[in-house]
Amino acid sequence: MNTVLSIAENILFLSFMGFGHFFVESNRERLGEFTANFLAGISLGLVTVLVSTVPVVLPDGAAVDGRAGPVILAGIVAGPVGAAVAATMGALARIATGGGFVFSGAIVYVVYALIGVALARFNVVTKHNLPTLKSIGVLIVTSGFGAALMFLLIRPFEKAIQWLAQDFPLILAANAMSVTFAALALASALAFIRQSDEVKQAIGTLNLAKRAAGLGIWDFNLKTGKLQWDSRSKELHGVTSESFTGTYDDWKRNVHPDDLASAESAFNDAVINDVPFDTEYRVLLPDGAVRWIKGDAIILRDADRKPTRVVGSNIDYTPIRLAEKEIEEFRAVAAQAQKLETIGQLTGGVAHDFNNLLAVILGNLELLMSRIQASGSVDKDVQKLIEDGIEGARRGAELTQNMLAYARKARLKPVVLNVNDCVRQTQTWMRRAIESRIDISINLETEPWMIRADESSLQSAIVNLLVNSRDAIAESGSIVIETANVVIDDTFADDLGEALPNGRYVMLSVKDDGGGIDEETRKRMFDPFFTTKNVGQGSGLGLSTVLGFVKQSSGGVGVESEPGRGTTIRLYFPVTDEAPSEQEGIDLDARPVASDADRPARILLVEDQAGVQDVLRQILALAGYEVVTANSGDEAFSLYQSDPNFDLLLTDIVMPGECQGPTLAAAIRELTPDLPVIFVTGYSKVADEAGAPLGPNEAFLTKPVSQKVLISTVERLLAGRYT
C-alpha cells in the first residue's frame, strides 16, 4: 500500500512541473534568457526535491523515485543553467536525507543533468519534440544508462554487481515513469503556451487590422438586449466608456434624427426578413460635428431560425463622403468651365460674321442719318426710325461683347488703377439710377492697394451689382459699397466659388438688405440669360459678364446670401506693384491732314467684306479723307509697294490670302516704320491671338464701329504722326 501511495505522490509532484514551466515560458521575453532558465531550474529542482522525499524503498534499502525526469528535462528545456540549478537542489536534498548510497545518489543528479544538456545540444531531444515516442524512448534509455553508472561507484564491486542485477529493473521502470510523465507535463505546458501565443497573435493581428481599416466591432444580444461595443465603435459614435450603458439606446440616441428612421428600418428588416444589413447613417458628435458611419452585420439564428444575436462592424465613412463632395464640386467647376468654353466657341464662331453684319447696318444707318441732316429737310418720324435702328445695332454689338465677357474672351485694356477712384466716378450718376427709397453708403479703404484691370469693365461691373441690389429691394432698404485690402492665405475663409492663390487682393463688395437668394438660385445666378426678373426687365447677362470680367482679370467672386437676409457679392482683384500710367491728352479739335497741307490725309483701307468696306469708305470719304481700298492683304501690299504715299493703314485682321492684317502691317512697317495702323475685326479675341501688344501709333477697333469712334481714332493717330 505504501508503495502505491509513493508512486502516486511521485506522479502528482511530476505533474506540478507543467505549472511552473508555464509561468516561466509565458514570461521568458520579459524575464530574459538567463533569468528564465534559472527560474526554470528552480521549478524543476523543487519537483526533484519533492519526489526525493517520497521514494519507494526497496527490500535491500535502496530508494527509487522520479528524480531522473525533472533533472534531465531541466537540461533540455533550460540549458546548462537550469540543469545545474536542478541538479544542485536534488543533490543537496539527497545529502540531507542521508542513508545508504548518499554519495552515488548525489552524483547521479549531475549525470542526469549532463545527459539532458547533451541531448539538447546535439538536437537529439529538444523541447519541441518532447511528446514523441522516439524522444521518450531516448529519455528512458539515457536515464537508465545514467542510473547504471551509479552502481559503478559502489564498493566492493561484487556488491555493486549484485545490487545492479537486483535493483536496476525497478530503477529503470521508475526512470521510465519519471521521464514519460515529465515529458508529457512539459509538452502540455508548452503546447498551451503556443496556443495562447497564437490566440494573442491572432487577436493582435485582428486589432491591427481593425486599426488599419478603422473598423469598430459590435455585438447585440437580441434575447438579453445587451449591446457590446469595442473602443473603436464607441469612438465612432462619440460615446465614452463612462456613459456607455450597453443598451440599444446607446446607439439610438447618437444617430442623426434625419437618419434614425431609415437606419432602424434597415436593422429591423435584417432581423425580421433576413435581408443583408448594409446601411449608412450619420451620427451627431458631442462637439456638434457630423460623422458618416457605414454599418454591416450578420444575424445569428437558432435551430428554429429565430434571431439570437447580431454581430457587425462600423467604419468611418466621412472621408469617403467628403471626397465624393469634393468630386461633385470639381465636376460642377468642370461643367462650368466646359459651359464657358462652349459658349466662348459658339460666341466666337458667330461674333465675327455677326459684327460684320452689324457694321454694315450701323454704318449705313449713320450715313443715312448724316444725309438727312445735311439735306435740311428732317422728317422726325424717319429720323426716329433711323435712331431706333442705330440703337438696335449698338445693343446687338453690346450683346455679343457681353457674351464674350462671360466666356472670358473679351478684349480688355487693363491699366493700373485705384478701385476707390472707380467707385467715386460711379458715385456721380449712382443716385440717378437708384431711387431715393434706397439708402446708399460707401465705405472705402483709406489707402487701397493698386490693381491692374480694365477700367470700363470694372465700372460696368459696379453698375451691374448696384442694379441687381436695387431690384432685390422691394420697398425701402440700403446698399453698402465697400473696398478693403485683404490677404488670402490658408486660414482665409469666404464664400468664394473657387480657391484663389494665396496673396494680396483688393476686395470690392456690394451689400444689400433685400430678399436674398435661395440655394437653387445661387447655383445658376452666374449662368448667361438666367434671370429672376420679370420678362423685359433683364437680359440675364449682368452677373455673368461680371464673373467673366473678374475671372479674366485673375480674380474671384464670392457670394454670401440667405433668403430674407440680403446679399453680399465680393469681387477680389490681385494686387499689382506697378505704378499708375499717366496718359497725355490729345487735342482733337482740328482735323489733322497729311504733312503736305495741300492734300487731305490718304488712307489705305483693307477689308474683304464688300458691305463693310463700302460703309467704312463712305464714312472716311465724308470726313474728307482720300481712301484707297483693297480686298485682301496680298492686294494691299502690292498697292503699297507701287505707291507708298499713304498716311494711315486701316485693315481687317482676318482676310483671305496669305497676308493677314498683322503680317500686312509688319511688311509695310519695314518700308514706312512710322505709318499709323488701325486694326478692325468682328471678334476681339483675334487681336489677342495676333501677336505683340499694340504700339503708340496703333489702334484696335471692334465692329461695328460708329462714325464718331472711327473718325476720332483716325484723327488721334494722324495727330500723333504729324504733330
C-alpha positions in Angstrom: 0.0 0.0 0.0 2.9 2.4 0.9 4.5 1.6 -2.5 1.4 2.5 -4.4 1.0 5.7 -2.4 4.6 6.7 -3.1 4.2 6.1 -6.8 1.0 8.2 -6.8 2.8 11.0 -4.9 5.7 10.9 -7.4 3.3 11.2 -10.3 1.4 14.1 -8.6 4.7 16.0 -8.0 5.8 15.4 -11.5 2.6 17.0 -12.8 3.5 20.2 -10.9 6.3 20.7 -13.5 3.8 21.9 -16.1 2.5 24.8 -13.9 5.9 26.1 -13.0 7.2 25.8 -16.5 4.1 27.5 -18.0 4.8 30.6 -15.8 8.5 30.7 -16.8 7.9 30.2 -20.5 5.0 32.7 -20.7 7.3 35.4 -19.3 10.5 34.4 -20.9 10.8 37.6 -23.1 10.1 39.8 -20.1 12.5 37.9 -17.8 15.3 37.5 -20.2 17.1 34.3 -21.2 19.3 33.7 -18.1 16.7 34.6 -15.5 14.1 32.4 -17.3 16.5 29.4 -17.4 17.5 30.0 -13.8 13.8 30.1 -12.6 13.0 27.0 -14.8 15.9 25.2 -13.0 14.4 26.2 -9.6 11.0 25.0 -10.6 12.3 21.6 -11.8 14.6 21.4 -8.9 11.7 21.8 -6.5 9.9 18.9 -8.2 13.1 16.9 -7.8 13.3 17.7 -4.1 9.6 16.7 -3.7 9.9 13.3 -5.4 13.1 12.7 -3.4 11.0 12.9 -0.2 8.6 10.2 -1.2 10.8 7.3 -2.6 9.8 3.7 -2.9 12.2 1.9 -0.5 13.4 -1.5 -1.8 14.0 -4.5 0.5 17.7 -4.0 0.4 17.4 -0.4 1.5 17.8 1.3 -1.9 15.4 4.2 -2.7 13.6 4.5 -6.0 11.8 7.8 -7.1 11.1 10.0 -10.1 14.2 12.2 -9.8 15.5 11.4 -13.3 12.8 13.2 -15.3 12.9 16.7 -13.8 16.7 16.9 -13.8 17.2 15.5 -17.4 14.3 17.8 -18.6 16.0 20.7 -16.9 19.0 20.3 -19.2 16.7 20.0 -22.3 14.4 23.0 -21.7 16.5 25.3 -19.5 20.1 24.5 -20.7 23.2 24.3 -18.6 22.0 27.0 -16.2 18.7 25.3 -15.4 20.3 21.8 -15.3 22.9 23.0 -12.8 20.3 24.5 -10.5 18.0 21.5 -10.6 20.9 19.0 -10.1 22.3 21.0 -7.2 19.0 21.2 -5.5 18.4 17.4 -5.9 21.9 16.5 -4.7 21.5 18.7 -1.6 18.2 17.1 -0.9 19.7 13.6 -1.3 22.6 14.5 1.1 20.1 15.9 3.6 18.1 12.8 3.5 21.1 10.6 4.4 21.0 6.7 4.5 22.8 4.4 2.1 24.2 5.3 -1.2 24.3 9.1 -0.4 27.4 9.8 -2.5 26.4 7.8 -5.5 22.8 9.2 -5.2 24.1 12.8 -5.2 26.5 12.1 -8.2 23.6 10.6 -10.3 21.9 14.1 -10.3 24.9 15.5 -12.0 24.9 12.7 -14.5 21.2 13.3 -15.3 21.9 17.0 -15.8 24.7 16.3 -18.2 22.5 13.9 -20.2 19.8 16.5 -20.6 22.3 19.2 -21.8 23.9 16.8 -24.2 20.6 15.6 -25.7 19.6 19.2 -26.3 23.0 20.3 -27.5 23.0 17.7 -30.3 19.3 18.1 -31.0 18.5 14.5 -30.1 15.7 15.6 -27.8 14.5 19.3 -27.7 11.6 21.0 -26.1 9.8 21.0 -29.4 9.7 17.2 -29.9 9.3 16.1 -26.2 6.0 14.2 -26.6 7.1 11.9 -29.5 7.7 8.2 -28.9 11.2 8.5 -30.2 12.1 11.2 -27.7 10.5 9.4 -24.8 12.4 6.2 -25.8 15.7 8.1 -25.9 15.0 9.6 -22.5 14.2 6.2 -21.0 17.4 4.6 -22.4 19.7 7.5 -21.4 18.2 7.8 -17.9 18.7 4.1 -17.4 22.3 4.4 -18.5 22.8 7.2 -16.0 21.3 5.2 -13.2 23.6 2.2 -14.1 26.6 4.4 -13.7 25.7 5.0 -10.1 26.3 1.3 -9.2 29.9 1.6 -10.5 30.7 3.9 -7.6 29.7 1.3 -5.0 32.4 -0.8 -3.4 33.1 -3.7 -3.2 32.5 -4.1 -6.9 30.9 -7.6 -6.4 28.3 -6.0 -4.1 27.6 -3.4 -6.8 27.0 -6.1 -9.4 24.6 -7.9 -7.0 22.6 -4.8 -6.4 22.6 -3.8 -10.1 21.1 -7.2 -11.0 18.7 -7.0 -8.1 17.5 -3.3 -8.2 18.2 -2.0 -11.8 15.0 -3.3 -13.4 13.0 -1.4 -10.7 15.1 1.7 -11.1 14.7 1.6 -14.9 11.0 1.3 -14.5 11.0 4.3 -12.1 13.0 6.4 -14.6 10.8 5.4 -17.5 7.8 6.6 -15.5 9.6 9.8 -14.4 10.8 10.9 -17.9 7.5 10.0 -19.5 5.3 12.0 -17.1 7.9 14.8 -17.0 8.0 15.0 -20.8 4.2 14.9 -21.1 3.8 17.6 -18.4 6.3 20.0 -20.0 5.0 19.3 -23.5 1.4 20.1 -22.4 2.6 23.4 -20.8 4.5 24.3 -24.0 1.5 23.4 -26.2 -0.8 25.5 -24.1 1.7 28.4 -24.3 1.9 28.1 -28.1 -1.9 28.1 -28.3 -2.1 31.1 -26.1 0.6 32.9 -28.2 -1.4 32.0 -31.3 -4.6 33.4 -29.8 -2.7 36.5 -28.7 -1.2 36.9 -32.1 -4.5 36.4 -33.8 -6.1 39.0 -31.5 -3.2 41.3 -32.0 -3.4 40.9 -35.8 -7.2 41.4 -35.7 -6.7 44.6 -33.6 -4.1 45.8 -36.1 -6.4 45.0 -39.0 -9.2 46.9 -37.2 -7.0 49.9 -36.6 -5.7 49.8 -40.2 -9.3 49.6 -41.6 -10.8 51.9 -38.9 -13.2 49.1 -38.0 -15.4 49.1 -34.9 -16.9 45.8 -33.8 -20.3 45.4 -32.0 -22.4 42.5 -30.7 -26.1 42.8 -29.8 -27.8 40.0 -27.9 -31.4 40.0 -29.0 -32.5 37.9 -26.1 -30.9 39.9 -23.3 -30.9 43.3 -25.0 -27.2 43.6 -24.1 -25.1 45.6 -26.6 -21.3 45.3 -26.6 -19.1 47.9 -28.4 -15.3 47.9 -28.7 -13.4 51.1 -28.1 -13.5 52.0 -31.8 -17.3 51.7 -32.1 -17.6 54.0 -29.0 -15.2 56.5 -30.6 -17.1 56.5 -33.9 -20.3 57.2 -32.2 -18.9 59.8 -29.8 -19.6 57.7 -26.7 -17.3 57.5 -23.7 -16.8 54.3 -21.6 -18.3 56.0 -18.6 -21.5 57.0 -20.5 -21.9 53.6 -22.3 -24.7 51.6 -20.7 -24.6 48.6 -23.1 -28.1 49.1 -24.4 -29.8 49.7 -27.7 -30.4 53.3 -26.6 -26.6 54.0 -26.7 -26.8 53.7 -30.4 -30.2 55.2 -30.9 -29.5 58.5 -29.1 -26.4 59.3 -31.2 -27.9 58.7 -34.6 -28.8 61.9 -36.6 -32.5 62.5 -36.3 -32.9 62.6 -40.1 -31.3 59.2 -40.5 -32.7 57.3 -37.4 -35.9 56.0 -39.1 -34.1 54.7 -42.2 -31.3 53.1 -40.1 -33.8 51.4 -37.7 -35.8 50.2 -40.7 -32.7 48.6 -42.2 -31.9 46.9 -38.9 -35.4 45.6 -38.4 -35.6 44.4 -41.9 -32.4 42.4 -41.5 -33.5 40.8 -38.2 -37.1 40.0 -39.3 -36.8 39.4 -43.0 -33.3 38.1 -43.1 -32.1 40.6 -45.7 -28.4 41.7 -45.6 -27.7 44.5 -43.2 -25.8 47.1 -45.1 -26.6 50.7 -44.3 -25.2 54.2 -43.9 -26.2 56.8 -41.3 -24.9 59.9 -39.7 -24.1 60.5 -36.0 -24.1 63.7 -34.1 -20.9 64.0 -32.0 -20.8 65.9 -28.7 -19.0 68.8 -30.3 -21.8 69.2 -32.9 -19.8 67.7 -35.7 -21.4 65.1 -38.1 -19.8 61.8 -38.9 -20.9 59.3 -41.6 -21.0 55.7 -40.5 -21.1 52.6 -42.7 -22.6 49.6 -40.9 -22.6 45.9 -41.9 -23.8 42.9 -39.8 -24.8 39.3 -39.8 -27.8 37.8 -38.0 -27.2 34.6 -35.9 -30.2 32.3 -35.6 -31.0 29.2 -33.6 -32.2 25.9 -35.0 -35.7 27.3 -35.4 -34.3 30.2 -37.5 -35.2 32.7 -34.7 -32.7 35.6 -34.5 -30.5 35.5 -31.4 -27.5 37.8 -32.0 -26.5 40.5 -34.4 -22.7 40.9 -34.9 -21.5 43.7 -37.0 -18.8 46.2 -37.9 -18.8 50.0 -38.3 -16.4 52.2 -40.3 -16.0 55.9 -40.6 -17.4 56.8 -44.0 -16.9 60.5 -43.5 -13.6 60.8 -45.6 -15.4 59.0 -48.5 -18.4 61.3 -48.3 -16.2 64.3 -48.2 -14.2 63.0 -51.1 -17.4 62.5 -53.0 -18.5 66.0 -52.2 -15.1 67.4 -53.5 -15.5 65.3 -56.6 -19.0 66.6 -57.1 -17.8 70.2 -56.6 -15.0 69.5 -59.0 -17.4 68.2 -61.6 -19.5 71.3 -61.1 -16.5 73.5 -61.7 -15.5 71.4 -64.7 -19.1 71.6 -66.1 -19.0 75.4 -65.6 -15.6 75.6 -67.4 -16.9 73.4 -70.2 -20.0 75.6 -70.4 -17.8 78.7 -70.6 -15.7 77.1 -73.3 -18.8 76.0 -75.3 -20.3 79.5 -75.1 -17.0 81.0 -75.9 -16.6 78.8 -79.0 -20.2 79.5 -80.0 -19.9 83.2 -79.5 -16.5 83.4 -81.1 -17.8 81.5 -84.1 -20.6 83.9 -84.8 -19.1 87.1 -83.4 -17.0 88.0 -86.5 -19.8 87.5 -89.0 -22.5 89.0 -86.7 -20.4 92.1 -86.1 -19.7 92.5 -89.8 -23.4 92.5 -90.4 -23.9 95.0 -87.6 -21.1 97.1 -89.0 -22.9 97.3 -92.3 -26.3 98.1 -90.6 -24.9 100.7 -88.2 -22.7 102.3 -90.8 -25.4 102.7 -93.4 -27.9 104.0 -90.8 -25.4 106.6 -89.7 -24.6 107.6 -93.3 -28.3 107.8 -93.9 -28.8 110.0 -90.8 -25.9 112.3 -92.0 -27.5 112.8 -95.4 -30.9 113.5 -94.0 -29.5 116.0 -91.6 -27.4 117.6 -94.4 -30.4 118.0 -96.6 -32.1 120.3 -94.1 -35.5 118.6 -94.5 -35.7 116.4 -91.5 -38.6 114.1 -91.2 -38.9 113.4 -87.4 -40.6 110.1 -87.9 -37.9 108.9 -90.3 -35.2 110.2 -88.0 -36.8 108.3 -85.1 -36.8 105.1 -87.2 -33.1 105.6 -88.0 -32.2 106.3 -84.4 -34.0 103.2 -83.2 -32.2 101.2 -85.8 -28.8 102.6 -84.7 -29.7 101.8 -81.1 -30.7 98.3 -82.0 -27.3 97.7 -83.8 -25.4 99.0 -80.8 -27.3 96.8 -78.5 -26.6 93.8 -80.7 -22.9 94.6 -80.5 -23.2 95.0 -76.8 -24.9 91.6 -76.5 -22.0 90.0 -78.4 -19.5 91.8 -76.2 -21.3 90.6 -73.0 -21.3 87.0 -74.2 -17.5 87.2 -74.9 -17.0 88.8 -71.5 -18.9 85.9 -69.8 -16.8 83.4 -71.8 -13.6 85.3 -70.7 -12.7 86.0 -74.3 -13.5 89.8 -74.4 -10.6 92.1 -75.2 -9.7 94.1 -72.1 -7.4 97.0 -71.8 -6.1 96.6 -68.3 -4.4 99.6 -66.6 -3.1 100.2 -63.1 -5.9 101.8 -61.2 -7.2 102.7 -57.8 -10.5 100.9 -57.0 -11.7 103.8 -54.9 -11.5 106.1 -58.0 -13.8 103.9 -60.0 -16.3 103.8 -57.1 -16.2 107.6 -56.9 -16.6 108.0 -60.6 -19.7 105.7 -60.5 -21.0 107.7 -57.5 -21.7 110.8 -59.7 -24.5 109.1 -61.5 -25.4 106.5 -58.9 -28.2 108.4 -57.3 -29.8 109.0 -60.7 -30.1 105.2 -61.2 -31.0 104.3 -57.6 -34.3 105.6 -56.2 -34.3 107.7 -53.1 -36.2 105.0 -51.2 -32.9 103.1 -51.1 -30.1 104.5 -48.9 -26.6 104.2 -50.3 -23.5 104.3 -48.1 -19.9 103.9 -49.2 -17.0 102.7 -47.0 -13.7 102.9 -48.8 -10.3 101.6 -47.8 -8.1 104.5 -46.7 -5.1 103.5 -48.8 -6.2 100.8 -51.1 -3.5 98.8 -53.0 -3.3 99.2 -56.7 -4.8 96.6 -59.1 -4.5 96.0 -62.9 -7.9 95.8 -64.6 -9.9 97.2 -67.4 -11.4 100.4 -66.0 -14.6 100.5 -68.1 -15.3 96.8 -67.3 -14.8 97.5 -63.6 -17.3 100.4 -63.7 -19.7 98.2 -65.7 -19.4 95.5 -63.0 -20.2 98.0 -60.3 -23.2 99.2 -62.2 -24.5 95.6 -62.7 -24.1 94.8 -59.0 -25.9 98.0 -58.0 -28.8 97.4 -60.4 -29.2 93.8 -59.0 -29.1 95.1 -55.4 -31.7 97.8 -56.3 -34.0 95.2 -57.9 -33.7 92.9 -54.9 -35.1 95.6 -52.5 -38.9 95.5 -52.7 -39.6 98.8 -50.9 -37.1 100.7 -48.8 -33.7 99.4 -47.9 -30.0 100.1 -48.1 -27.0 99.3 -50.2 -23.4 99.4 -48.9 -20.4 99.7 -51.2 -17.1 98.8 -49.6 -13.5 98.4 -50.6 -10.7 96.7 -48.5 -7.2 95.3 -48.7 -7.2 91.6 -47.9 -4.6 88.9 -47.7 -5.7 85.4 -48.8 -3.9 82.5 -47.1 -4.6 79.0 -45.8 -6.7 80.5 -43.0 -8.8 82.8 -45.2 -12.5 81.9 -45.2 -15.1 83.3 -47.6 -17.8 82.2 -49.9 -15.6 82.1 -53.0 -16.8 79.9 -55.8 -13.3 78.5 -56.3 -10.0 78.8 -54.5 -7.7 81.8 -55.3 -3.9 81.6 -55.0 -2.5 83.0 -51.7 -1.5 86.6 -51.9 -2.7 90.2 -51.6 -6.0 91.3 -53.1 -8.3 94.3 -53.2 -11.9 93.4 -52.3 -14.9 95.4 -53.7 -18.2 94.4 -52.3 -21.8 95.5 -52.8 -24.2 94.5 -50.0 -27.9 94.9 -49.9 -30.7 94.1 -47.3 -33.1 92.8 -50.0 -34.9 89.5 -50.3 -31.7 87.4 -50.5 -31.0 84.4 -52.8 -32.1 80.8 -52.2 -29.7 77.9 -52.8 -31.2 76.9 -56.1 -30.8 80.4 -57.5 -27.2 80.7 -56.2 -26.3 77.7 -58.3 -27.5 79.4 -61.5 -27.1 83.1 -60.8 -24.0 83.5 -63.0 -25.4 81.5 -65.9 -25.9 83.6 -69.0 -29.5 84.6 -69.7 -30.7 83.3 -66.3 -32.8 85.9 -64.5 -35.4 86.0 -61.8 -36.7 89.3 -63.0 -39.9 89.8 -65.0 -39.9 89.5 -68.7 -38.4 92.6 -70.3 -36.7 93.7 -67.1 -33.3 92.0 -67.6 -31.3 90.1 -70.1 -29.6 87.7 -67.6 -26.2 88.7 -68.7 -25.3 91.2 -65.9 -23.8 88.9 -63.4 -22.4 86.5 -66.0 -20.4 89.4 -67.5 -19.2 90.4 -64.0 -17.9 86.9 -63.4 -16.2 86.7 -66.8 -14.5 90.0 -66.3 -13.2 89.2 -62.8 -12.0 85.8 -63.8 -10.3 87.2 -66.9 -8.6 89.7 -64.5 -7.3 86.7 -62.5 -9.6 87.4 -59.6 -12.5 85.7 -57.9 -16.1 86.3 -56.9 -17.7 85.5 -53.5 -21.4 85.4 -52.7 -22.9 85.5 -49.3 -26.7 85.4 -49.2 -29.7 83.9 -47.3 -33.4 84.3 -48.1 -34.8 87.2 -46.2 -31.4 88.5 -45.0 -29.9 90.2 -48.1 -27.0 89.5 -50.4 -23.3 90.5 -50.4 -21.2 90.0 -53.6 -17.5 90.4 -53.2 -15.0 90.9 -56.1 -11.4 90.1 -55.5 -8.6 91.5 -57.7 -4.9 90.6 -57.3 -2.7 93.5 -56.3 0.0 94.8 -58.6 3.2 96.6 -57.7 3.2 98.6 -61.0 2.9 102.4 -60.9 -0.2 104.0 -62.4 0.4 105.1 -66.0 -0.2 108.8 -67.0 -1.9 109.4 -70.3 -1.3 112.6 -72.2 -4.4 114.1 -73.7 -4.7 114.7 -77.5 -6.4 117.8 -78.9 -8.9 116.6 -81.5 -10.5 120.0 -82.2 -8.6 120.4 -85.5 -8.8 117.9 -88.3 -5.2 116.8 -89.0 -4.2 116.3 -92.6 -1.1 114.9 -94.3 2.3 116.6 -93.9 1.6 118.2 -97.3 -1.1 120.7 -96.2 -2.3 121.0 -99.8 -3.9 117.5 -99.7 -6.1 115.5 -97.4 -4.7 112.5 -95.5 -4.6 109.4 -97.6 -5.8 106.1 -96.1 -5.3 102.5 -97.3 -8.5 100.6 -96.4 -8.2 96.8 -96.5 -11.5 94.8 -95.9 -12.7 91.6 -97.6 -16.4 92.1 -96.8 -17.8 94.3 -99.5 -20.6 95.8 -97.4 -18.3 96.7 -94.5 -15.7 98.1 -96.9 -18.2 100.3 -98.6 -19.5 101.7 -95.3 -16.1 102.4 -94.0 -15.0 104.1 -97.3 -18.1 106.3 -97.3 -17.6 107.4 -93.7 -13.9 108.3 -94.3 -14.7 110.0 -97.5 -17.4 112.1 -96.0 -14.9 113.1 -93.3 -12.6 114.5 -96.0 -10.1 111.7 -96.3 -8.8 110.2 -99.6 -9.5 106.4 -99.4 -7.9 103.7 -101.5 -9.4 100.2 -101.0 -8.1 96.7 -101.2 -10.0 93.3 -100.8 -7.1 91.4 -99.2 -3.7 91.8 -97.6 -1.9 90.5 -100.6 -3.6 93.1 -102.8 -2.9 95.9 -100.3 0.8 95.1 -100.1 1.1 95.2 -103.9 -0.6 98.6 -104.0 1.6 99.9 -101.2 4.8 98.7 -102.9 3.8 100.5 -106.1 2.5 103.7 -104.3 3.7 104.1 -100.7 2.2 107.6 -100.3 -0.3 106.7 -97.6 -0.7 108.4 -94.2 -2.6 105.6 -92.4 -3.4 101.9 -92.8 -6.9 100.7 -91.8 -7.1 96.9 -92.1 -9.2 93.9 -91.1 -7.3 91.2 -89.2 -8.7 88.1 -90.7 -8.8 88.1 -94.5 -8.4 85.7 -97.5 -4.9 85.0 -98.7 -1.5 84.6 -97.0 -1.1 88.1 -95.8 -3.3 88.8 -92.8 -3.8 92.1 -91.1 -0.8 91.8 -88.6 1.6 90.5 -91.3 0.5 93.2 -93.7 1.2 95.9 -91.1 4.6 94.3 -90.3 5.5 94.2 -94.0 4.5 97.8 -94.6 6.3 99.0 -91.5 9.6 97.7 -93.0 9.0 100.2 -95.7 7.5 103.0 -93.6 8.3 102.4 -89.9 6.1 105.3 -88.5 3.0 104.6 -90.5 -0.1 104.5 -88.2 -2.2 101.4 -88.3 -5.8 100.8 -87.2 -6.8 97.1 -86.9 -10.5 96.3 -87.2 -12.2 93.0 -86.6 -15.6 91.5 -85.7 -14.1 89.2 -83.0 -11.9 90.8 -80.4 -10.1 87.5 -79.4 -8.5 87.6 -82.8 -6.4 90.6 -81.8 -5.2 88.8 -78.7 -4.0 85.9 -80.8 -2.5 88.2 -83.4 0.8 88.7 -81.6 2.5 91.6 -79.9 0.6 94.3 -78.0 -0.3 97.5 -79.8 2.2 100.2 -80.1 1.7 104.0 -79.6 0.9 104.6 -83.3 -1.6 101.6 -83.5 -5.2 101.2 -82.5 -7.7 98.4 -82.4 -11.5 98.8 -83.1 -14.2 96.2 -82.8 -17.0 96.0 -85.4 -19.5 97.5 -85.5 -17.7 100.9 -85.0 -19.6 104.1 -85.0 -18.7 107.1 -87.2 -17.6 109.1 -84.2 -15.2 106.5 -82.8 -13.7 105.7 -86.2 -13.1 109.3 -87.1 -11.7 110.2 -83.7 -9.3 107.3 -83.8 -8.1 108.2 -87.2 -7.6 111.8 -86.1 -5.7 110.8 -83.0 -3.2 108.6 -84.8 -2.6 111.1 -87.5 -2.1 113.8 -84.9 0.5 111.6 -83.2 2.4 111.3 -86.5 2.3 114.9 -87.8 2.3 116.9 -84.6 
